[in-house]
Amino acid sequence: MDFYRILYSSKASDAMKSSDVMNIIATAQAFNKTADVTGMLLFIEDGFIQYLEGAEETVVKLYKKIAQDSRHQDCKVLLQGPSGEKERSFASWNMGLKIITDQDFQDLKAMNENPDFNLFNELEGKPDIAKELMKYFYNHGEIDFGKFWNSDNKIRKDI
């Protein structure tokens, strides 16, 4: 079966608290389990990049609901359509979560030798790399930016 996917980015509203992120995940996991949706959410400073996969009608309806949620601003679809894959990318996760830490940011800035490096902007501009980063986390249980950096999926401005 070919699954439908949407990868989107959004900025967190000014009123967003860290506890809201955990509430979003809890709600998403409960809903997605009953709706047969799987995926992952990256929380990067004040923004989200989320991958949703499942039946087309369900995923599109869910994204529209998210885009209208007051906790999200400036929602942008980065990838949308049939996945072209036989299996789901995040088959065992109703909704995974990775919060990118301050240390992660410092590591990336050092690897880039650029104090202005912005991971959110990089991933938003390269959705295939954003998905690969999420898959890396799914497969390894962590994101080792050094290993990811040296893989074929480099996060660099010169790609």
N, C-alpha and C positions, 0 to 999 in steps of 0.2 A: 504494500500500500504506500502511495506517495502522500506524504504529510504536507500540510500547508504551514507556512511559517511567516512570522513578522518579527523583524528586529527593529527596534525603535530606540530613540534617545529622548530624554526629557530633562528639564531642569527641575529641581525640587523647589517647591514654593518657599517663600521666606519664612512661613510659619512652620515648616517641617522640622520635627525634632527626631533625634535618633530612635526614640521609642516608636515613632510613626513607621520607620522602616521595618521594624520587627512586626508591627501590626499588619503592614502590607503583606509581608511574607506569610504570616499565619493565615490571613484571609485568603491569599492566593493559593496556598497549599490545600486548604479545605475545599475551595471552589474548584480548583483544577483537578482534584482527585475525582470529583463527581462529574466533571465536564470532559474528562479524558484529555486534558491539556498538560503538556510538560514544558519545561524551560528553565531559564536561569536569569537572574538579575545581578548586574554589577552596580554597586553604589560607589561613585567616584566623586569625592568632595561634596559637591552640591548637585550632582546629576545622576541619572539612571541610564543604563543601557540594558535593555531586556530583550530576550529571545523567547518567543512563544511558538509552540508547535502543536498541531492537532488537526481536527476537521476544519475546513475552510470557514464555514459559517460561524462556528464557535469561536475561532481565533479572531476573525474580523470583528465580531460582536464584542468580544472581550477587549480588543484594542480600542474600539470606539468608546467603551465605558471608561477605560484607563485615561484616554485623552481628555475626557470631560471631568476627571477627578481633580478637585481643587488643589491636591497635593502635588500635581504635575503642572508644569508650564512649558510652553514651546516644544510640544511633542513633534518629532520628526520621524517618519518611516525611513529606515535605512535600507532594508531588504524586505521584500514581500513577494509571496507566490509559492507555488509548489516547491518542495525542498529538492526534488529530484533524487531523493535517497529512499532506500527500501526500509531503513530503520530510523527511528527518532534519534536525534543528537543527544537528548537528555532523557532517555527512556525511563530511568528509575527515579527521576526528580519531578515531583509535581511543581516545585519551584525551588531551585537552588539559589543561594545567596553568597556573594563574595563582596565584602567591603574592602576597598583598596585603602590601605593604611598610610599614615604619614611617612612611615619608613619606606613603603613601596614607592611613594613619590620621590623621596630623596634618592633611592637607588636608581630610579629611572632617569632622574635629572643627571646623576653622575654618569650613567651609561651613555647618555646622549651628549654629555659635556655641554649641556644647555640648561642654565638655571630657569629658563622660561618654558621648558618643555611642559606641555599640557596633555596628559593622557586622554582626558575626555575628548578633546578636539581631535586628537590623533585617531582614536577609535571611531568617533563619529564620522570622520572622513574616510575611513577604511573599514567598512562593515564586515568584509570577509575576515580581516584580521581580528576584529572584535569577536566574531563567532569562534575563531580558532583559539583565542585566549580563553573564552568560556569553556570550550571543549578541553583545553589543557587542564583547566581547573577541575572539570568533571572527571577526567581520567586520572589525575594525580592527587586530588584532594587538597591541593595548594597551588599557588602560582609562584614558581621560582622564576623571577623576571630575568635572571642571568641565563638560565637554560632556555627560556622562551626567546630571549633576545638573540641567542646564538643559534636558534633553530631557523628553519626556512621562513618563519613568520615574524620577521623583525619589525619592530615598531620604530621606524625611523622616518624622518622627514624626506629622505632621499629615495624612498621606494616609490 
